Amino acid sequence: MNTEKVTARRLTAEEISELSLQDGIFVSAEMDGLPLDCYAPAFLTRPGKNFEGGSFTARTIFGSEIHVLPDNVEERGIWMADEAGEEIEVLQSAGVLLNLALFVPDGKKESLESLYSAARDAFGAGIVQRWSEETVAVPDVKVDLYEEPARGRKNTNSQNRDRRALDIYPTRVRFLEPSDGWKFVVEPHKEIVDDTPTI
């Protein structure tokens, strides 16, 4: 287990309520019920002033969400780096796990093997491992993707929409996220016909 000693101090609920989403903090590194006697770098899930009831939620850089009652002496609380504080053990990153969607045109087993081989050459043998793999055939159907306001009025015309992507495969759509306050509208792809008169 790779840890680093960091000088930090425990924050009170009042101090936490003044934090923003950009302020780096440390919370318990416990993950999936695994008790770890150290802390993990984290950030609040929303600004401290927006929390009520004295309970705060932080997300560690490893993806775990921790609910903390900072004034509870039985919990580890929320800490922040401070040279005048005390030393705590902070868990370090071992690497980065990529949750990656790749589209391989006419993908076959040989092409996938060459892809994994190239990744191993780049990062070293035994570094790139396939823990889980989902190979899904992509139907040869194209769609057009638009965005509309999520709370749009009924019977609105097509003027109140933004074109997000034309001529993409539906499998790709599930990896995209709509803009805030908007929703996706997926339609069968229609070729754009340029009816501009020519001379």
C-alpha positions as a Markdown table, in Angstrom:
| # | Residue | x | y | z |
|---|---|---|---|---|
| 1 | Met | 0.0 | 0.0 | 0.0 |
| 2 | Asn | 1.6 | 3.3 | -1.2 |
| 3 | Thr | 1.0 | 6.2 | 1.3 |
| 4 | Glu | 2.5 | 9.6 | 1.8 |
| 5 | Lys | 2.8 | 11.6 | 5.1 |
| 6 | Val | 0.9 | 14.9 | 4.8 |
| 7 | Thr | 0.7 | 17.6 | 7.4 |
| 8 | Ala | -3.0 | 18.6 | 7.9 |
| 9 | Arg | -5.6 | 19.7 | 10.4 |
| 10 | Arg | -9.1 | 18.5 | 11.0 |
| 11 | Leu | -11.8 | 21.0 | 9.9 |
| 12 | Thr | -14.9 | 22.0 | 11.9 |
| 13 | Ala | -18.4 | 22.0 | 10.3 |
| 14 | Glu | -18.2 | 25.7 | 10.1 |
| 15 | Glu | -14.9 | 25.7 | 8.2 |
| 16 | Ile | -16.2 | 23.0 | 5.8 |
| 17 | Ser | -19.3 | 25.1 | 5.0 |
| 18 | Glu | -17.0 | 27.7 | 3.5 |
| 19 | Leu | -15.3 | 25.3 | 1.1 |
| 20 | Ser | -15.9 | 25.2 | -2.6 |
| 21 | Leu | -15.7 | 22.3 | -5.1 |
| 22 | Gln | -12.1 | 23.2 | -6.0 |
| 23 | Asp | -10.8 | 22.9 | -2.4 |
| 24 | Gly | -8.7 | 19.8 | -1.9 |
| 25 | Ile | -9.5 | 17.8 | 1.3 |
| 26 | Phe | -8.7 | 14.5 | 2.8 |
| 27 | Val | -11.3 | 11.9 | 4.0 |
| 28 | Ser | -11.2 | 8.3 | 5.2 |
| 29 | Ala | -9.8 | 6.0 | 2.5 |
| 30 | Glu | -12.2 | 3.2 | 3.4 |
| 31 | Met | -13.6 | 1.7 | 0.2 |
| 32 | Asp | -16.2 | -1.0 | -0.4 |
| 33 | Gly | -16.2 | -2.0 | 3.3 |
| 34 | Leu | -12.4 | -2.4 | 3.3 |
| 35 | Pro | -11.1 | -0.7 | 6.4 |
| 36 | Leu | -7.9 | 1.3 | 5.6 |
| 37 | Asp | -6.1 | 3.2 | 8.3 |
| 38 | Cys | -5.3 | 6.2 | 6.2 |
| 39 | Tyr | -6.9 | 9.1 | 4.2 |
| 40 | Ala | -7.6 | 9.7 | 0.6 |
| 41 | Pro | -7.5 | 13.0 | -1.4 |
| 42 | Ala | -11.1 | 14.2 | -2.1 |
| 43 | Phe | -13.4 | 17.1 | -3.0 |
| 44 | Leu | -16.9 | 18.0 | -1.8 |
| 45 | Thr | -19.7 | 16.9 | -4.1 |
| 46 | Arg | -21.3 | 20.4 | -3.8 |
| 47 | Pro | -20.2 | 23.6 | -2.1 |
| 48 | Gly | -20.1 | 23.5 | 1.7 |
| 49 | Lys | -22.7 | 26.2 | 2.1 |
| 50 | Asn | -25.3 | 24.0 | 0.3 |
| 51 | Phe | -25.2 | 21.2 | 2.8 |
| 52 | Glu | -27.7 | 21.1 | 5.7 |
| 53 | Gly | -27.9 | 19.1 | 8.9 |
| 54 | Gly | -24.1 | 19.0 | 9.5 |
| 55 | Ser | -23.5 | 16.0 | 7.2 |
| 56 | Phe | -21.1 | 16.5 | 4.2 |
| 57 | Thr | -20.5 | 14.3 | 1.2 |
| 58 | Ala | -17.1 | 14.1 | -0.4 |
| 59 | Arg | -15.9 | 12.1 | -3.4 |
| 60 | Thr | -12.4 | 10.7 | -3.3 |
| 61 | Ile | -10.1 | 10.7 | -6.4 |
| 62 | Phe | -10.7 | 7.0 | -6.4 |
| 63 | Gly | -14.4 | 7.4 | -7.0 |
| 64 | Ser | -15.8 | 6.5 | -3.6 |
| 65 | Glu | -18.4 | 8.7 | -1.9 |
| 66 | Ile | -17.9 | 9.3 | 1.8 |
| 67 | His | -20.6 | 10.8 | 4.1 |
| 68 | Val | -19.0 | 12.6 | 7.0 |
| 69 | Leu | -20.3 | 14.2 | 10.3 |
| 70 | Pro | -17.3 | 16.3 | 11.0 |
| 71 | Asp | -18.1 | 16.9 | 14.7 |
| 72 | Asn | -18.5 | 13.2 | 15.4 |
| 73 | Val | -15.3 | 12.2 | 17.3 |
| 74 | Glu | -15.9 | 8.6 | 16.3 |
| 75 | Glu | -15.5 | 9.4 | 12.7 |
| 76 | Arg | -12.2 | 10.5 | 10.9 |
| 77 | Gly | -13.7 | 13.8 | 9.8 |
| 78 | Ile | -12.5 | 16.0 | 7.0 |
| 79 | Trp | -8.9 | 17.3 | 6.9 |
| 80 | Met | -7.1 | 20.0 | 4.9 |
| 81 | Ala | -3.3 | 20.5 | 4.3 |
| 82 | Asp | -1.9 | 22.8 | 6.9 |
| 83 | Glu | 1.8 | 23.1 | 7.9 |
| 84 | Ala | 0.7 | 23.9 | 11.5 |
| 85 | Gly | -1.3 | 20.6 | 11.7 |
| 86 | Glu | -0.3 | 17.0 | 12.4 |
| 87 | Glu | 0.9 | 14.2 | 10.2 |
| 88 | Ile | -1.6 | 11.9 | 8.6 |
| 89 | Glu | -1.1 | 9.0 | 6.1 |
| 90 | Val | -2.6 | 9.7 | 2.7 |
| 91 | Leu | -3.2 | 6.9 | 0.1 |
| 92 | Gln | -1.5 | 7.5 | -3.2 |
| 93 | Ser | -2.7 | 6.5 | -6.7 |
| 94 | Ala | -1.3 | 3.3 | -8.2 |
| 95 | Gly | -2.3 | 4.3 | -11.7 |
| 96 | Val | -5.4 | 5.2 | -13.8 |
| 97 | Leu | -8.1 | 2.8 | -14.9 |
| 98 | Leu | -9.6 | 3.8 | -18.2 |
| 99 | Asn | -13.3 | 3.1 | -18.8 |
| 100 | Leu | -12.9 | 3.4 | -22.5 |
| 101 | Ala | -15.3 | 2.9 | -25.4 |
| 102 | Leu | -13.6 | 2.1 | -28.7 |
| 103 | Phe | -15.3 | 1.6 | -32.0 |
| 104 | Val | -13.2 | -0.7 | -34.3 |
| 105 | Pro | -14.7 | -0.6 | -37.9 |
| 106 | Asp | -15.1 | -4.2 | -39.1 |
| 107 | Gly | -13.4 | -5.3 | -35.8 |
| 108 | Lys | -12.2 | -8.9 | -35.7 |
| 109 | Lys | -10.3 | -10.8 | -33.1 |
| 110 | Glu | -7.0 | -10.2 | -34.8 |
| 111 | Ser | -7.5 | -6.4 | -34.9 |
| 112 | Leu | -8.4 | -6.4 | -31.2 |
| 113 | Glu | -5.3 | -8.5 | -30.3 |
| 114 | Ser | -3.1 | -6.1 | -32.2 |
| 115 | Leu | -4.7 | -3.2 | -30.3 |
| 116 | Tyr | -3.9 | -4.9 | -26.9 |
| 117 | Ser | -0.4 | -5.7 | -28.1 |
| 118 | Ala | 0.3 | -2.1 | -29.0 |
| 119 | Ala | -0.9 | -1.0 | -25.5 |
| 120 | Arg | 1.4 | -3.5 | -23.8 |
| 121 | Asp | 4.3 | -2.3 | -25.9 |
| 122 | Ala | 3.5 | 1.3 | -24.8 |
| 123 | Phe | 3.1 | 0.6 | -21.1 |
| 124 | Gly | 5.1 | -2.6 | -20.5 |
| 125 | Ala | 4.2 | -6.3 | -20.5 |
| 126 | Gly | 1.8 | -7.3 | -17.8 |
| 127 | Ile | 0.6 | -3.7 | -17.2 |
| 128 | Val | -2.4 | -3.7 | -19.6 |
| 129 | Gln | -4.8 | -6.5 | -18.5 |
| 130 | Arg | -8.3 | -7.2 | -19.7 |
| 131 | Trp | -10.3 | -7.6 | -16.5 |
| 132 | Ser | -13.6 | -7.3 | -18.3 |
| 133 | Glu | -14.3 | -6.9 | -21.9 |
| 134 | Glu | -17.5 | -6.2 | -23.7 |
| 135 | Thr | -17.5 | -6.8 | -27.4 |
| 136 | Val | -20.7 | -5.6 | -29.0 |
| 137 | Ala | -21.6 | -5.8 | -32.7 |
| 138 | Val | -22.7 | -2.3 | -34.0 |
| 139 | Pro | -25.7 | -2.4 | -36.3 |
| 140 | Asp | -25.1 | -0.7 | -39.6 |
| 141 | Val | -27.7 | 2.0 | -38.9 |
| 142 | Lys | -27.0 | 5.7 | -38.6 |
| 143 | Val | -28.9 | 8.2 | -36.5 |
| 144 | Asp | -29.0 | 11.9 | -36.0 |
| 145 | Leu | -28.7 | 13.3 | -32.5 |
| 146 | Tyr | -30.4 | 16.6 | -31.4 |
| 147 | Glu | -30.7 | 18.3 | -28.1 |
| 148 | Glu | -33.9 | 20.0 | -26.9 |
| 149 | Pro | -34.7 | 21.8 | -23.6 |
| 150 | Ala | -35.7 | 19.2 | -21.0 |
| 151 | Arg | -38.8 | 21.1 | -20.0 |
| 152 | Gly | -39.9 | 22.3 | -23.4 |
| 153 | Arg | -43.5 | 23.2 | -24.1 |
| 154 | Lys | -45.6 | 20.7 | -26.1 |
| 155 | Asn | -46.0 | 21.2 | -29.8 |
| 156 | Thr | -42.8 | 23.1 | -30.1 |
| 157 | Asn | -41.4 | 23.2 | -33.6 |
| 158 | Ser | -38.0 | 21.9 | -34.6 |
| 159 | Gln | -36.5 | 25.4 | -34.4 |
| 160 | Asn | -36.0 | 25.0 | -30.6 |
| 161 | Arg | -33.3 | 22.3 | -30.9 |
| 162 | Asp | -29.6 | 22.1 | -31.4 |
| 163 | Arg | -27.9 | 19.6 | -33.7 |
| 164 | Arg | -25.5 | 17.6 | -31.6 |
| 165 | Ala | -24.3 | 15.0 | -34.1 |
| 166 | Leu | -25.3 | 13.7 | -37.5 |
| 167 | Asp | -24.7 | 10.3 | -39.0 |
| 168 | Ile | -23.4 | 8.4 | -35.9 |
| 169 | Tyr | -24.0 | 4.9 | -34.8 |
| 170 | Pro | -26.7 | 4.4 | -32.0 |
| 171 | Thr | -24.2 | 2.5 | -29.9 |
| 172 | Arg | -22.1 | 5.7 | -29.5 |
| 173 | Val | -25.1 | 7.7 | -28.2 |
| 174 | Arg | -25.1 | 5.9 | -24.9 |
| 175 | Phe | -21.6 | 7.2 | -24.2 |
| 176 | Leu | -22.6 | 10.8 | -24.7 |
| 177 | Glu | -24.3 | 13.1 | -22.1 |
| 178 | Pro | -26.7 | 15.9 | -22.9 |
| 179 | Ser | -25.9 | 19.5 | -21.9 |
| 180 | Asp | -27.3 | 20.8 | -18.6 |
| 181 | Gly | -31.1 | 21.3 | -18.8 |
| 182 | Trp | -31.3 | 19.6 | -22.2 |
| 183 | Lys | -32.4 | 16.1 | -23.3 |
| 184 | Phe | -31.4 | 14.0 | -26.3 |
| 185 | Val | -33.7 | 13.4 | -29.3 |
| 186 | Val | -32.6 | 10.5 | -31.5 |
| 187 | Glu | -34.0 | 10.2 | -35.1 |
| 188 | Pro | -33.1 | 8.0 | -38.0 |
| 189 | His | -30.4 | 9.6 | -40.2 |
| 190 | Lys | -31.6 | 11.7 | -43.1 |
| 191 | Glu | -29.3 | 12.8 | -45.8 |
| 192 | Ile | -29.0 | 16.5 | -46.1 |
| 193 | Val | -30.2 | 17.5 | -49.6 |
| 194 | Asp | -28.7 | 20.7 | -50.8 |
| 195 | Asp | -31.4 | 22.2 | -53.0 |
| 196 | Thr | -29.5 | 25.4 | -53.6 |
| 197 | Pro | -30.1 | 26.4 | -57.2 |
| 198 | Thr | -27.0 | 26.2 | -59.4 |
| 199 | Ile | -26.3 | 28.4 | -62.4 |
